[in-house]
Amino acid sequence: MVNINRKLVSSLIIIMMLIFVLNPIIAKGEALRVFDDAYLFTEEEIKILSEEASNISSSYDMDIIIVTTDDANGKSARDFGDDYFDNNGFGLGPNLDGILFLIDMDNREVYISTSGDGVRYLTDERSENVIEEALDSGLGEGDYYGGAMGFLSGTKKHLQMGIPSDQYSQDESVKKENSLTFMEGIMSLITGLLASAGFFFGTKSKYKMKSPVKAVNFRENSIVNFTKEDNKLIDTVLTNKKIAKPSSDSGKSTTHESASGKTHGGKGAKF
Amino acid sequence: MSIRSYKCPNCGAAIEFKPAKQKFACDYCLSEYTEQEIADIYKDLEEDVKEKPEDNIKELDHLASYDCNSCGATVVTDDTTTSTFCYYCHNPVIISDRLSGSFLPNKMIPFTIDKEKAQETFLNWTTKNKFVPKEFYSSSQLEKITGMYLPYWWADCEVNVDYKGEGNIVKVWKEGDMEYTETNKYNIVRKGNIQINNVEELAFTKISNELLDGIAPYDESQAMNFSMPYLSGFFAEQYNISEEEIVPKIEEQVRKYTNSLINDSVSEFKDINETNNKTEILSKTLNYTLLPAWILTYQYDGKTYVFAVNGQTGKSFGELPINNKKLFGVAAGIFAFTSIALVLGGMLIW
């Protein structure tokens, strides 16, 4: 009996000690920033990435998260990234500001999911730039650490630049479910009716005798003989104008709703 | 009343013009003749017609019946008919009195499309359209297609033109990110005369002008001087719109064509401002011309439909009856299909 109690106590102590040993990361007040579920980074790399992410995070009050996965649970990279962000309670402040970088080995896709002010900082154009930087920094060649560093430096650069003055958010307005509203049903019927009426009256009118325009060969039956045929230049005016450039759309952030109903922005690319 | 039937010198049966062969043939002994051969045979008779005094013809104009010179039956014709068939023996008959004096045609275009070809055209047209009632293109219907020479006025006109105007030629080009526009303004002068030949107007009120507009144009270059034997085996009608009545219509056309021709010659200019446009019709010569057409008239559902084929070019035109029940069925099918496709698409795809 005593033996058993002793064993219990010692194992409890060992567990307590283990908790205590693992604690420092939490105890330091630092949240986890790198979730390497696909084991793409070395421990050393995770440490560097975490530090850099924390730096950016505290400088701009923006949650910076790096996630890798080799199983997206059948989701697209976008849905996986958005859900990862939402389900783990990321995001700082009332707007849940944050930027998540996902290397999805399952879909072979890299994706940036933005939230709150992150959407405003990383417009569509900027997100694409960051992704490009990540791909150029080695992600395209299998250097995932380099890619993650590329993401961090690209993101930092854009955060430094601030929110673009012409930034605006627009929902991409996808239908959430493939359900049919009553109005859509009515519209389908009306379209069907229009199509059949078009056919009915079209055929009717095709069978009607149309008032023909009489074809006349008057050109073949005439001889034009001008004794005087004169074109005299009397005036010349030369004007010029600058060709207007097509307006750019660089300030646009496209947003969408994740499964939990929160608004996200973001961009991705296959690699 | 003087009538003419061209008879085969070999067997005495009637000779008809055969468009496919462009020859005259007897259906009984299968002899074939050229226009020249026919002319030689009937030379004496042609002179007889010319010698007839004017008053005789006028008097005869009122008559609307003749005795068939083949079977002797009395046949009544319409007062404008010049070429027909005996109702009893189906012998082709040309009422030559109605083709003399001011009613002697100057020009004609003979048939080149024969009855079989016209029927084929009709069948192609009807069977291509799926909603035509079946009974409509029956062979008994097809038998009714009639080859007719229709009277037209053709005018050759000379027009004097005096035109002045101002117009622009605009050039636009790019250099770097600049666009240049050069506007050159011209004084335009066109003076001279225009000869417009064969300006056509129907000279007959008993057939729809619209129908015949639909089978226009004829190739005027193929027109020849009038020759009576070509009427044999076809119907022909006399004009009932006189030269005097047709002149304003002809002049209207001539002015329209003149303007088009002037516009053709100044088409390189934009924003034309006409300052002077005087056209004067100096002279006009009217030719009484017979043009060939195949006409089919039919009744369906209490309504009369007409179909015409150009006897020279084969161009066809007309109105088709429609099987409303069949059309409605197909339209209902389209409604059902489209609606269902959209509803399913709405649920599953979009």
Boltz contact constraints between the chains, C-beta under 6 A:
constraints:
  - contact:
      token1: [A, 178]
      token2: [B, 347]
      max_distance: 6.0
  - contact:
      token1: [A, 180]
      token2: [B, 346]
      max_distance: 6.0
  - contact:
      token1: [A, 180]
      token2: [B, 347]
      max_distance: 6.0
  - contact:
      token1: [A, 184]
      token2: [B, 346]
      max_distance: 6.0
  - contact:
      token1: [A, 188]
      token2: [B, 339]
      max_distance: 6.0
  - contact:
      token1: [A, 188]
      token2: [B, 342]
      max_distance: 6.0
  - contact:
      token1: [A, 188]
      token2: [B, 343]
      max_distance: 6.0
  - contact:
      token1: [A, 189]
      token2: [B, 339]
      max_distance: 6.0
  - contact:
      token1: [A, 191]
      token2: [B, 342]
      max_distance: 6.0
  - contact:
      token1: [A, 192]
      token2: [B, 335]
      max_distance: 6.0
  - contact:
      token1: [A, 192]
      token2: [B, 338]
      max_distance: 6.0
  - contact:
      token1: [A, 192]
      token2: [B, 339]
      max_distance: 6.0
  - contact:
      token1: [A, 193]
      token2: [B, 335]
      max_distance: 6.0
  - contact:
      token1: [A, 195]
      token2: [B, 334]
      max_distance: 6.0
  - contact:
      token1: [A, 195]
      token2: [B, 338]
      max_distance: 6.0
  - contact:
      token1: [A, 196]
      token2: [B, 331]
      max_distance: 6.0
  - contact:
      token1: [A, 196]
      token2: [B, 334]
      max_distance: 6.0
  - contact:
      token1: [A, 196]
      token2: [B, 335]
      max_distance: 6.0
  - contact:
      token1: [A, 199]
      token2: [B, 331]
      max_distance: 6.0
  - contact:
      token1: [A, 199]
      token2: [B, 334]
      max_distance: 6.0
  - contact:
      token1: [A, 200]
      token2: [B, 331]
      max_distance: 6.0
  - contact:
      token1: [A, 203]
      token2: [B, 327]
      max_distance: 6.0
  - contact:
      token1: [A, 207]
      token2: [B, 320]
      max_distance: 6.0
  - contact:
      token1: [A, 207]
      token2: [B, 322]
      max_distance: 6.0
  - contact:
      token1: [A, 209]
      token2: [B, 319]
      max_distance: 6.0
  - contact:
      token1: [A, 212]
      token2: [B, 213]
      max_distance: 6.0
  - contact:
      token1: [A, 212]
      token2: [B, 214]
      max_distance: 6.0
  - contact:
      token1: [A, 214]
      token2: [B, 213]
      max_distance: 6.0
  - contact:
      token1: [A, 214]
      token2: [B, 216]
      max_distance: 6.0
  - contact:
      token1: [A, 215]
      token2: [B, 216]
      max_distance: 6.0
  - contact:
      token1: [A, 215]
      token2: [B, 217]
      max_distance: 6.0
  - contact:
      token1: [A, 216]
      token2: [B, 217]
      max_distance: 6.0
  - contact:
      token1: [A, 217]
      token2: [B, 217]
      max_distance: 6.0
  - contact:
      token1: [A, 218]
      token2: [B, 257]
      max_distance: 6.0
  - contact:
      token1: [A, 221]
      token2: [B, 197]
      max_distance: 6.0
  - contact:
      token1: [A, 221]
      token2: [B, 198]
      max_distance: 6.0
  - contact:
      token1: [A, 221]
      token2: [B, 220]
      max_distance: 6.0
  - contact:
      token1: [A, 222]
      token2: [B, 194]
      max_distance: 6.0
  - contact:
      token1: [A, 222]
      token2: [B, 196]
      max_distance: 6.0
  - contact:
      token1: [A, 223]
      token2: [B, 195]
      max_distance: 6.0
  - contact:
      token1: [A, 224]
      token2: [B, 194]
      max_distance: 6.0
  - contact:
      token1: [A, 224]
      token2: [B, 261]
      max_distance: 6.0
  - contact:
      token1: [A, 225]
      token2: [B, 192]
      max_distance: 6.0
  - contact:
      token1: [A, 225]
      token2: [B, 193]
      max_distance: 6.0
  - contact:
      token1: [A, 226]
      token2: [B, 190]
      max_distance: 6.0
  - contact:
      token1: [A, 226]
      token2: [B, 192]
      max_distance: 6.0
  - contact:
      token1: [A, 227]
      token2: [B, 191]
      max_distance: 6.0
  - contact:
      token1: [A, 227]
      token2: [B, 192]
      max_distance: 6.0
  - contact:
      token1: [A, 228]
      token2: [B, 189]
      max_distance: 6.0
  - contact:
      token1: [A, 228]
      token2: [B, 191]
      max_distance: 6.0
  - contact:
      token1: [A, 229]
      token2: [B, 190]
      max_distance: 6.0
  - contact:
      token1: [A, 230]
      token2: [B, 189]
      max_distance: 6.0
  - contact:
      token1: [A, 231]
      token2: [B, 186]
      max_distance: 6.0
  - contact:
      token1: [A, 231]
      token2: [B, 188]
      max_distance: 6.0
  - contact:
      token1: [A, 232]
      token2: [B, 187]
      max_distance: 6.0
  - contact:
      token1: [A, 233]
      token2: [B, 184]
      max_distance: 6.0
  - contact:
      token1: [A, 233]
      token2: [B, 186]
      max_distance: 6.0
  - contact:
      token1: [A, 234]
      token2: [B, 185]
      max_distance: 6.0
  - contact:
      token1: [A, 234]
      token2: [B, 187]
      max_distance: 6.0
  - contact:
      token1: [A, 235]
      token2: [B, 185]
      max_distance: 6.0
  - contact:
      token1: [A, 236]
      token2: [B, 184]
      max_distance: 6.0
  - contact:
      token1: [A, 237]
      token2: [B, 183]
      max_distance: 6.0
  - contact:
      token1: [A, 238]
      token2: [B, 182]
      max_distance: 6.0
  - contact:
      token1: [A, 239]
      token2: [B, 181]
      max_distance: 6.0
  - contact:
      token1: [A, 240]
      token2: [B, 178]
      max_distance: 6.0
  - contact:
      token1: [A, 240]
      token2: [B, 180]
      max_distance: 6.0
  - contact:
      token1: [A, 241]
      token2: [B, 179]
      max_distance: 6.0
  - contact:
      token1: [A, 243]
      token2: [B, 177]
      max_distance: 6.0
  - contact:
      token1: [A, 243]
      token2: [B, 179]
      max_distance: 6.0
